[in-house]
Amino acid sequence: MSDPQSFRERLFSDWRPEWILAEDEALIVIDKPPGVPAQSAREEDDDDVRGRLGRYLMRRDGLKRPPYLGVHQRLDRDTSGVMLFTLDRAVNGNIAKQFEGRTVDKRYVAAVRGDLKKGPVSLRHYLKKHKGNVEVFERPQAKAKRAVTIVSRRERNDDRHLCDVAIETGRTHQIRAQLAANGTPVAGDGQYGKVRAPRLMLHSRALTLKHPLTDREVTFEAPLPPCFATWLTGSDHELPAEISRETLQRALERRYALRDTPMFRLLHGISDGASSLEIDVYGEHLVASLYHSLDDDEEARLFDTLDGLGFAGVYLKRRPKQSNELVDARASKHAPAEVVRGREAPDPVILLEHGLKFALRLGDGMSTGIFLDQRDARLRVIEHCAASRDDGDPVRVLNLFAYTGAFSVGAASAGATTTTVDVSAAALDRAQSFFALNEIDVSAHEFIVEDAFDALLRFIDNGRLFDLVICDPPTHATTKSRRWKSGPQWIDLVSQCLRVTRRGGALLLSSNDRRMAQARFRRYVHEGAREAGVNLDRVRDLAPSRDFPIAAGGYPHLKRVWVEAD
């Protein structure tokens, strides 16, 4: 693959021609893919449907700038289907009058679970926005707006239903909130329900209005995605051997904003509609982590599907289903050193994150040398350390359970002095090599091969204090002196971390315990602070990175809290 940039552009194309349903001089109507936001969540992102469509039309038509696209409706990011834009400002008034006057007929299909009557069922509520959610009321409330949704069942399989939905009003999250209040939540909706599904199972099927140029009634329709019929049969997700191009394409669209990021997670298990499979991107290569035993033919089908995406090569890690189950990380049957498809990556392959170089080994055991789920947290550490202390001295950073020291590299690049602790000498050797690769003088930093629990107690005894403490222990660990298991033991660990944090300092606490809720983790943090006799000025949850979405009804796989001590 001679041109990685052109490969990324093909993989993450701005637009696909088949997504355009109709187009004339006044209107363009699209079939919006799931995962594409109607409006970017962050100003610096350019991943919204309007921007992507505009760039495509500009290139297609040889324009010097994106064409005008007037927005008159919005769909939730993970809702697919019919969406209309105006191409001529002169017709805006006509279209706006139809939408605002509720003469536009909007039809949806939703997949729901529960006791749904054959219908049609008229859902009449009052909706009020509250802290990012929509509250549903049976009777009028202050600031609540009337919402009417008509639901008709089209297909049924036990308590699974595909239903046609028509809305007489156009409120934020109207369909999702009202169906959840009805006891029949939309499958895949993690905000208002807990029903597992490959995606948010809501599709804008049809839009009927009068054309602004002819005044004739026109209807635009988008075909129902195949996953709806599959879900109705009882399949909440795909197994690795069944992974489809539809699922992979959906995952790619959710990560469009990361298209220029060399390393990210492409598919995050059930959160992306696939069970027992995670796929990471490292430059031009994929690393697939498989948590489900497959026979040779099933593995071959999986590898062929992944190879079809066009990456240079695919590596495989066969991981245990349970996090406390031990495997030989270097055994070829668990982590083959060679690619299972394509060509080998350089060993090591040097990739960038936040402008820093990391030399990674894709075929060397279970781990590559960096944990991708901490990418945004490493940026936060860099930005924190770049702001010098009040006295002008460098920020002093303690990185516990450091593995290969990626947090330390980021902190040091921002001018901090770092103390990096891990029980593995090999891991700290790699940490020092990362420092050298980024031309950071290792002699100005401290690397300690020691059980982090023992090092922490020693720092407390010696009265050493740090401006920032990073603590990211494994879920399970057994050493000569102790047995660690994520849970209530966090209270004592937080207390010890606070005892080595200077007044006014900060902590980044992280747990990859999938069973633990974020609220429980916060509780452990507060109890640890009380045990240490420390007042906390601020405790802020760090949301998961966009490439590690939360499954409906589940917890984020990584719980992180940024703490500032008083």
URWOFEN-V522865 format. One record per run of one state. SS is the DSSP state (~ for helix, > for strand, _ for the rest). FROM is the first residue (numbers start at 1). TO is the last residue. If there is no record, write none. Layout:
# URWOFEN-V522865
<<SS & FROM & TO> <SS & FROM & TO>>
This chain:
# URWOFEN-V522865
<<_ & 1 & 3> <~ & 4 & 11> <_ & 12 & 16> <~ & 17 & 19> <> & 20 & 23> <_ & 24 & 26> <> & 27 & 32> <_ & 33 & 48> <~ & 49 & 61> <_ & 62 & 69> <> & 70 & 71> <_ & 72 & 79> <> & 80 & 86> <_ & 87 & 88> <~ & 89 & 100> <_ & 101 & 104> <> & 105 & 113> <_ & 114 & 118> <> & 119 & 130> <_ & 131 & 132> <> & 133 & 137> <_ & 138 & 144> <> & 145 & 157> <_ & 158 & 159> <> & 160 & 167> <_ & 168 & 173> <~ & 174 & 181> <_ & 182 & 185> <> & 186 & 186> <_ & 187 & 201> <> & 202 & 210> <_ & 211 & 216> <> & 217 & 221> <_ & 222 & 225> <~ & 226 & 232> <_ & 233 & 237> <> & 238 & 238> <_ & 239 & 239> <~ & 240 & 242> <_ & 243 & 244> <~ & 245 & 254> <_ & 255 & 255> <~ & 256 & 258> <_ & 259 & 262> <> & 263 & 268> <~ & 269 & 272> <_ & 273 & 273> <> & 274 & 274> <_ & 275 & 276> <> & 277 & 282> <_ & 283 & 284> <> & 285 & 290> <_ & 291 & 295> <~ & 296 & 307> <_ & 308 & 312> <> & 313 & 318> <_ & 319 & 340> <> & 341 & 342> <_ & 343 & 348> <> & 349 & 353> <_ & 354 & 355> <> & 356 & 360> <_ & 361 & 371> <~ & 372 & 386> <_ & 387 & 395> <> & 396 & 400> <_ & 401 & 405> <~ & 406 & 413> <_ & 414 & 416> <> & 417 & 422> <_ & 423 & 424> <~ & 425 & 437> <_ & 438 & 441> <~ & 442 & 444> <_ & 445 & 445> <> & 446 & 449> <_ & 450 & 451> <~ & 452 & 462> <_ & 463 & 465> <> & 466 & 471> <_ & 472 & 475> <> & 476 & 478> <_ & 479 & 482> <> & 483 & 485> <_ & 486 & 488> <~ & 489 & 499> <_ & 500 & 500> <> & 501 & 511> <_ & 512 & 517> <~ & 518 & 532> <_ & 533 & 535> <> & 536 & 541> <_ & 542 & 558> <> & 559 & 565> <_ & 566 & 566>>
